[in-house]
């Protein structure tokens, strides 16, 4: 069987075990959280100690490492806990996704101190490119954010000022509004009453206007927000 299109997931325990998986489905399951059965993910319905040499793991080896002699059960644990070797195209795709996430994060959280308004995403992207800033498929975007801000400061004026506001939302509308708050703000002093959800939230100053518009739309104009 031609396995050149498969990618390898390697698990290191007392011994090394490997499985071969379908690239697109494995990426969806491993990196995007989509639900695919292990049977669909496997390119070859086997567990190997050396996939390159086609050396299969014995049932005794599986039992010793995974406490099961069932290939599918062992393969599922290998997939969940092992390291997946991405294809070149997948790495490029993930790198592009993370680049877009970083640009969007900066555009949401940072603002021009002269106007108090967020920088448009295209301006952020142009400045990152001018700075020669790069991301890789392995980067943590939250960690890269601070590094990117440092690189951007000589190129465009940037402020990360924050504001703290008190918010009150009718309980009937609070579920979806709460999810939106969690995306952009740190929530403190949360109170769930019979009629209202109330909290004190801290968020980037440039996000406040957009958040207020979103919450008003979600709650049919019933959200109350006051800077404190």
C-alpha positions as a LaTeX table, in Angstrom:
\begin{tabular}{lrrr}
\hline
Residue & $x$ (\AA) & $y$ (\AA) & $z$ (\AA) \\
\hline
Unk1 & 0.00 & 0.00 & 0.00 \\
Unk2 & 1.25 & 3.47 & $-0.91$ \\
Unk3 & 1.48 & 5.49 & 2.31 \\
Unk4 & 3.27 & 8.52 & 0.84 \\
Unk5 & 0.20 & 10.72 & 1.39 \\
Unk6 & $-0.16$ & 9.74 & 5.06 \\
Unk7 & 1.30 & 11.66 & 7.97 \\
Unk8 & 2.74 & 10.13 & 11.12 \\
Unk9 & 1.71 & 10.53 & 14.72 \\
Unk10 & 4.42 & 9.44 & 17.12 \\
Unk11 & 3.91 & 8.52 & 20.76 \\
Unk12 & 6.88 & 8.16 & 23.09 \\
Unk13 & 6.35 & 6.06 & 26.19 \\
Unk14 & 8.60 & 3.28 & 27.41 \\
Unk15 & 8.79 & 2.51 & 23.70 \\
Unk16 & 7.98 & 4.53 & 20.59 \\
Unk17 & 4.70 & 3.81 & 18.81 \\
Unk18 & 3.48 & 5.29 & 15.55 \\
Unk19 & 0.30 & 5.45 & 13.50 \\
Unk20 & $-0.31$ & 6.72 & 9.97 \\
Unk21 & $-3.28$ & 9.04 & 9.55 \\
Unk22 & $-5.22$ & 10.87 & 6.85 \\
Unk23 & $-3.71$ & 14.39 & 6.64 \\
Unk24 & $-6.83$ & 16.53 & 6.32 \\
Unk25 & $-8.99$ & 14.62 & 8.79 \\
Unk26 & $-6.14$ & 14.40 & 11.30 \\
Unk27 & $-5.55$ & 18.14 & 11.13 \\
Unk28 & $-9.24$ & 18.78 & 11.71 \\
Unk29 & $-9.32$ & 16.46 & 14.70 \\
Unk30 & $-5.95$ & 17.30 & 16.27 \\
Unk31 & $-5.83$ & 21.04 & 15.72 \\
Unk32 & $-9.41$ & 22.17 & 15.16 \\
Unk33 & $-11.22$ & 19.95 & 17.63 \\
Unk34 & $-13.49$ & 18.27 & 15.10 \\
Unk35 & $-14.89$ & 14.88 & 16.01 \\
Unk36 & $-13.65$ & 12.04 & 13.78 \\
Unk37 & $-13.55$ & 8.40 & 14.76 \\
Unk38 & $-10.14$ & 6.77 & 14.96 \\
Unk39 & $-11.24$ & 4.37 & 12.21 \\
Unk40 & $-11.68$ & 7.32 & 9.82 \\
Unk41 & $-8.43$ & 8.93 & 10.89 \\
Unk42 & $-6.19$ & 5.94 & 10.34 \\
Unk43 & $-4.59$ & 5.62 & 6.92 \\
Unk44 & $-3.58$ & 2.08 & 7.83 \\
Unk45 & $-5.43$ & 0.13 & 10.49 \\
Unk46 & $-2.24$ & $-0.72$ & 12.35 \\
Unk47 & $-0.02$ & 0.47 & 15.18 \\
Unk48 & 3.69 & 0.46 & 14.40 \\
Unk49 & 6.91 & 0.65 & 16.34 \\
Unk50 & 8.52 & 1.89 & 13.11 \\
Unk51 & 6.06 & 2.99 & 10.43 \\
Unk52 & 8.83 & 3.74 & 7.93 \\
Unk53 & 10.00 & 0.15 & 8.07 \\
Unk54 & 6.48 & $-1.25$ & 8.34 \\
Unk55 & 7.33 & $-2.84$ & 11.70 \\
Unk56 & 4.05 & $-3.48$ & 13.52 \\
Unk57 & 3.64 & $-3.42$ & 17.27 \\
Unk58 & 2.78 & $-6.75$ & 18.84 \\
Unk59 & $-0.32$ & $-7.22$ & 20.97 \\
Unk60 & 1.94 & $-7.77$ & 23.97 \\
Unk61 & 3.68 & $-4.45$ & 23.36 \\
Unk62 & 0.32 & $-2.69$ & 23.11 \\
Unk63 & $-0.91$ & $-4.34$ & 26.28 \\
Unk64 & 2.24 & $-3.41$ & 28.17 \\
Unk65 & 2.10 & 0.26 & 27.14 \\
Unk66 & $-1.62$ & 0.96 & 26.77 \\
Unk67 & $-3.22$ & $-1.80$ & 28.89 \\
Unk68 & $-5.15$ & $-3.06$ & 25.87 \\
Unk69 & $-4.58$ & $-5.50$ & 23.06 \\
Unk70 & $-7.06$ & $-3.68$ & 20.82 \\
Unk71 & $-5.42$ & $-1.78$ & 17.98 \\
Unk72 & $-8.13$ & 0.89 & 17.77 \\
Unk73 & $-7.96$ & 1.66 & 21.50 \\
Unk74 & $-4.18$ & 1.96 & 21.42 \\
Unk75 & $-4.30$ & 4.03 & 18.21 \\
Unk76 & $-6.77$ & 6.44 & 19.76 \\
Unk77 & $-4.45$ & 7.09 & 22.71 \\
Unk78 & $-1.49$ & 7.50 & 20.38 \\
Unk79 & $-3.41$ & 10.05 & 18.34 \\
Unk80 & $-4.56$ & 12.00 & 21.41 \\
Unk81 & $-1.19$ & 12.11 & 23.17 \\
Unk82 & 1.31 & 11.79 & 20.33 \\
Unk83 & 3.09 & 14.38 & 18.19 \\
Unk84 & 1.75 & 14.81 & 14.66 \\
Unk85 & 4.11 & 15.54 & 11.79 \\
Unk86 & 2.40 & 18.09 & 9.55 \\
Unk87 & 2.84 & 18.31 & 5.81 \\
Unk88 & 4.48 & 21.38 & 4.28 \\
Unk89 & 1.10 & 22.56 & 2.96 \\
Unk90 & $-0.52$ & 22.10 & 6.36 \\
Unk91 & 2.22 & 24.09 & 8.08 \\
Unk92 & 1.76 & 26.88 & 5.55 \\
Unk93 & $-2.00$ & 26.85 & 6.08 \\
Unk94 & $-1.67$ & 26.96 & 9.88 \\
Unk95 & 0.94 & 29.71 & 9.64 \\
Unk96 & $-1.46$ & 31.79 & 7.53 \\
Unk97 & $-4.31$ & 31.17 & 10.01 \\
Unk98 & $-2.13$ & 32.27 & 12.92 \\
Unk99 & $-0.96$ & 35.34 & 11.01 \\
Unk100 & $-4.60$ & 36.38 & 10.48 \\
Unk101 & $-5.37$ & 35.70 & 14.15 \\
Unk102 & $-2.45$ & 37.87 & 15.24 \\
Unk103 & $-3.43$ & 40.74 & 12.94 \\
Unk104 & $-7.02$ & 40.58 & 14.17 \\
Unk105 & $-5.92$ & 40.41 & 17.81 \\
Unk106 & $-3.76$ & 43.53 & 17.46 \\
Unk107 & $-6.51$ & 45.36 & 15.58 \\
Unk108 & $-8.95$ & 44.55 & 18.40 \\
Unk109 & $-6.74$ & 45.19 & 21.42 \\
Unk110 & $-4.47$ & 48.04 & 20.35 \\
Unk111 & $-5.42$ & 51.56 & 19.36 \\
Unk112 & $-3.94$ & 54.77 & 18.02 \\
Unk113 & $-3.25$ & 56.93 & 21.12 \\
Unk114 & $-3.84$ & 60.08 & 19.06 \\
Unk115 & $-7.42$ & 59.17 & 18.18 \\
Unk116 & $-8.32$ & 56.40 & 20.60 \\
Unk117 & $-9.50$ & 54.32 & 17.65 \\
Unk118 & $-8.27$ & 50.83 & 16.73 \\
Unk119 & $-5.80$ & 50.50 & 13.88 \\
Unk120 & $-7.45$ & 48.93 & 10.82 \\
Unk121 & $-6.27$ & 45.34 & 10.19 \\
Unk122 & $-4.64$ & 46.27 & 6.89 \\
Unk123 & $-2.53$ & 48.95 & 8.60 \\
Unk124 & $-1.48$ & 46.43 & 11.24 \\
Unk125 & $-0.58$ & 43.86 & 8.62 \\
Unk126 & 1.42 & 46.37 & 6.57 \\
Unk127 & 3.34 & 47.46 & 9.67 \\
Unk128 & 4.09 & 43.84 & 10.67 \\
Unk129 & 5.43 & 43.17 & 7.19 \\
Unk130 & 7.53 & 46.35 & 7.32 \\
Unk131 & 8.96 & 45.16 & 10.64 \\
Unk132 & 9.82 & 41.80 & 9.08 \\
Unk133 & 7.71 & 40.04 & 11.69 \\
Unk134 & 6.89 & 36.37 & 11.15 \\
Unk135 & 4.90 & 33.59 & 12.78 \\
Unk136 & 5.32 & 29.84 & 12.47 \\
Unk137 & 2.85 & 26.98 & 12.69 \\
Unk138 & 4.13 & 26.19 & 16.21 \\
Unk139 & 3.80 & 29.70 & 17.66 \\
Unk140 & 1.46 & 30.57 & 20.51 \\
Unk141 & $-0.37$ & 33.68 & 19.30 \\
Unk142 & $-0.88$ & 35.07 & 22.79 \\
Unk143 & 2.87 & 34.95 & 23.36 \\
Unk144 & 3.61 & 36.47 & 19.94 \\
Unk145 & 1.23 & 39.35 & 20.65 \\
Unk146 & 3.58 & 41.13 & 23.08 \\
Unk147 & 6.54 & 40.54 & 20.79 \\
Unk148 & 4.62 & 41.97 & 17.85 \\
Unk149 & 3.61 & 45.08 & 19.80 \\
Unk150 & 7.26 & 45.75 & 20.61 \\
Unk151 & 8.19 & 45.46 & 16.93 \\
Unk152 & 5.31 & 47.68 & 15.84 \\
Unk153 & 5.92 & 50.63 & 18.18 \\
Unk154 & 8.69 & 52.22 & 16.05 \\
Unk155 & 6.44 & 51.98 & 12.98 \\
Unk156 & 2.93 & 52.97 & 14.11 \\
Unk157 & 1.77 & 54.66 & 17.34 \\
Unk158 & 0.23 & 52.03 & 19.60 \\
Unk159 & $-1.53$ & 52.17 & 22.93 \\
Unk160 & $-2.74$ & 49.21 & 24.96 \\
Unk161 & $-4.80$ & 51.32 & 27.35 \\
Unk162 & $-7.56$ & 49.46 & 29.15 \\
Unk163 & $-10.91$ & 50.51 & 30.55 \\
Unk164 & $-12.99$ & 49.04 & 33.33 \\
Unk165 & $-16.75$ & 49.12 & 33.02 \\
Unk166 & $-19.70$ & 47.86 & 35.01 \\
Unk167 & $-22.19$ & 45.91 & 32.95 \\
Unk168 & $-25.75$ & 44.80 & 33.69 \\
Unk169 & $-27.61$ & 42.40 & 31.39 \\
Unk170 & $-31.04$ & 40.78 & 31.77 \\
Unk171 & $-30.60$ & 37.16 & 32.84 \\
Unk172 & $-32.65$ & 35.89 & 29.89 \\
Unk173 & $-30.07$ & 37.36 & 27.48 \\
Unk174 & $-26.97$ & 36.81 & 29.60 \\
Unk175 & $-25.86$ & 33.45 & 28.19 \\
Unk176 & $-24.79$ & 34.54 & 24.72 \\
Unk177 & $-23.68$ & 37.95 & 26.00 \\
Unk178 & $-21.47$ & 36.27 & 28.60 \\
Unk179 & $-19.69$ & 34.28 & 25.88 \\
Unk180 & $-18.98$ & 37.51 & 24.00 \\
Unk181 & $-17.66$ & 39.21 & 27.14 \\
Unk182 & $-15.29$ & 36.33 & 27.79 \\
Unk183 & $-13.83$ & 36.69 & 24.30 \\
Unk184 & $-12.57$ & 40.24 & 24.82 \\
Unk185 & $-12.62$ & 41.08 & 28.53 \\
Unk186 & $-11.53$ & 39.98 & 31.98 \\
Unk187 & $-14.61$ & 39.49 & 34.16 \\
Unk188 & $-14.62$ & 40.27 & 37.87 \\
Unk189 & $-17.24$ & 40.55 & 40.61 \\
Unk190 & $-19.75$ & 38.46 & 38.70 \\
Unk191 & $-23.25$ & 38.38 & 40.17 \\
Unk192 & $-26.06$ & 36.23 & 38.82 \\
Unk193 & $-29.41$ & 37.48 & 40.15 \\
Unk194 & $-32.96$ & 36.49 & 39.38 \\
Unk195 & $-33.37$ & 39.34 & 36.91 \\
Unk196 & $-29.89$ & 40.55 & 35.97 \\
Unk197 & $-26.33$ & 39.40 & 35.43 \\
Unk198 & $-23.86$ & 42.02 & 36.65 \\
Unk199 & $-20.08$ & 42.20 & 36.49 \\
Unk200 & $-17.10$ & 44.48 & 36.37 \\
Unk201 & $-15.06$ & 43.93 & 33.23 \\
Unk202 & $-11.65$ & 45.17 & 32.09 \\
Unk203 & $-10.91$ & 45.31 & 28.38 \\
Unk204 & $-8.80$ & 47.14 & 25.79 \\
Unk205 & $-10.08$ & 50.66 & 25.30 \\
Unk206 & $-10.34$ & 50.21 & 21.55 \\
Unk207 & $-12.73$ & 47.29 & 21.93 \\
Unk208 & $-15.27$ & 49.03 & 24.15 \\
Unk209 & $-17.40$ & 50.64 & 21.45 \\
Unk210 & $-17.57$ & 47.43 & 19.38 \\
Unk211 & $-18.43$ & 45.37 & 22.46 \\
Unk212 & $-21.20$ & 47.73 & 23.45 \\
Unk213 & $-22.72$ & 47.52 & 19.96 \\
Unk214 & $-22.52$ & 43.71 & 20.03 \\
Unk215 & $-24.14$ & 43.43 & 23.44 \\
Unk216 & $-26.93$ & 45.82 & 22.57 \\
Unk217 & $-27.68$ & 43.80 & 19.45 \\
Unk218 & $-27.66$ & 40.52 & 21.42 \\
Unk219 & $-29.95$ & 41.88 & 24.13 \\
Unk220 & $-32.25$ & 44.06 & 22.02 \\
Unk221 & $-30.82$ & 47.22 & 23.57 \\
Unk222 & $-31.24$ & 46.07 & 27.19 \\
Unk223 & $-27.55$ & 46.05 & 28.16 \\
Unk224 & $-26.42$ & 48.76 & 30.60 \\
Unk225 & $-22.74$ & 49.64 & 30.68 \\
Unk226 & $-20.97$ & 52.33 & 32.69 \\
Unk227 & $-17.29$ & 53.19 & 32.93 \\
Unk228 & $-15.93$ & 52.92 & 36.48 \\
\hline
\end{tabular}
